[in-house]
């Protein structure tokens, strides 16, 4: 896994459970995800395999197709509402074991490459807050907004 892979890079990959979340969000709206998965080149049985990763370009294409099919540019938020700790495997359970929100965010930043090796995260501390920042997204022209919504 390349640490700095752009979305179109052959080593750019994402945790497959994001596909499962989009599948649920589409089904909740009465949309059959099978044609969209096929068009994006995603084998749903592969996405359900524990620990599976998929090429980011395929996952991002599914996001774009999902936005088109629903007419909802915020479909990523609907998908995120389906999130359970197990969707992120060990990281999800590590979050549950965190002593504080800050500890959980630090774990997210440290292990974000397990979710997606494309996006970059950091924490920025001000006198009033600690902010989770996704950065270098301008260098990722293929990164759909719905994927950002789902991830945040």
N, C-alpha and C positions, 0 to 999 in steps of 0.2 A: 504494500500500500504506500503510495507516494504521499508525503506529507503536504505538498503544495500543488496538488493536481488540479488544473482548471477543469470545469465541468465537461468539456469536450475531450479531455485527455483520457486515453484508454485505461489509466489506472484510477481515475476518479470514481469513487464508489460511495454508496449510501447504505445504511442499515435498511434491510428489506421491510421492516415492520411499518415504515412510513406508507408503503403501498397498501398494507392491510388497513391502515387508518383511512386512507382515501377511499378504499373499497367500501368501508362501512359508511362513510359520509355520502358516497354516491347512492348506495342502496337505501339509505334513510330518505333520500329524495326521490326514490322510485326509479333510479337510473341503473341499468344493468352495466356494471363495470367491465364485463368480459370483452366487448368490442374495443373499448378504450385500452385495456391492457394489451390486447392483441396488436392494436395499431402502434402502441408504444414499444412493442417487442418484449413484453414482460410475460414470463411464464408464472402464472399465479401459484402453481404448486411449488416453484422454487422460492417464491416470496414467503411462503408459509414454513419453510424449513428453518428450524432453530439456528440462529447465528448467521443466517443468509445475508449476503451483501449483493447489491445490484449495481450495474453501471449507472452513475449519476445521470448521464445523458438520457437514459430510458426513464428514470424516475422523474426528471424534470419535464420530459415530454408528456408523461402521464398527468402531471400537474397542469400543463397547458391544455391538454385535452379535457381534463375535468372542469377547468374554468369555462372552456367553450361549451361543453355539454350542459352545464348548469346555468350558464349566464351569470355566474356569481364569482367575482374576482376574489372573494373572501372564503372560498371553499376550504382553504388551508386552515382557517379558524374552526370550521365545522369538523374537520378531520382531527385537529388538536383536541377538541372536546372529547374525543373517544380515547385519548391517551391514558394508559395505565402504566405503572412502573415496569411491569414485565415487558412492555413494548421496547424498552431501552435496555433490556437484559440486565447485566450486572450494574450498569450505571444507574438504572432506575431504582434498584434496591439500595445502592450506595446513597442515593439521595434520601431515601427513607431513613437511613442510619445517620444522616447529617445532624450535627448538634444545633445548627442555626441555618437560616436562609443564606447567609453569607457563605457558610461552609458548603452548602448545596451548590451555590453558584460557582464557587472555586472548583468544585469537583466537575461541574459541567464544562468549565473552561479547560481544565486539565485534560479531560477525557473526551472532549467534543469530537476528536478525530475518529472515535469509535462509532459515532453516529453518522458522520459525513466528513470525508477528508478534503472537502472543497471550501466550506465556509470557515472563517476565522472568528474566534470570540476572545474577548478580554473583559476584565473588570476595570472600571475607572472610578476612583474614589474622589468625592468632593467633600467639602465640609458638611453638607447636608445629606449626602446620599452615596450609595454604591450603585453604579450603573453597569448593566450587562450590555456590551457593545459588539455588534457584528460589524467587522471591518473588512476592507478590501473588496466589498461587494461590487464596487464599480469596475473591478478587474474581471468580474464574472458576468459577461453579458447574457449568458444562457440561464442564469439563476432566476427562476420565476418567483414573483412576489408571493404566490400562494405557498411556496416552500419556506419562505422566510416566515410567513404568518404561522404555518404549522410548527415551525421550530421554536418560535418565541412563545 
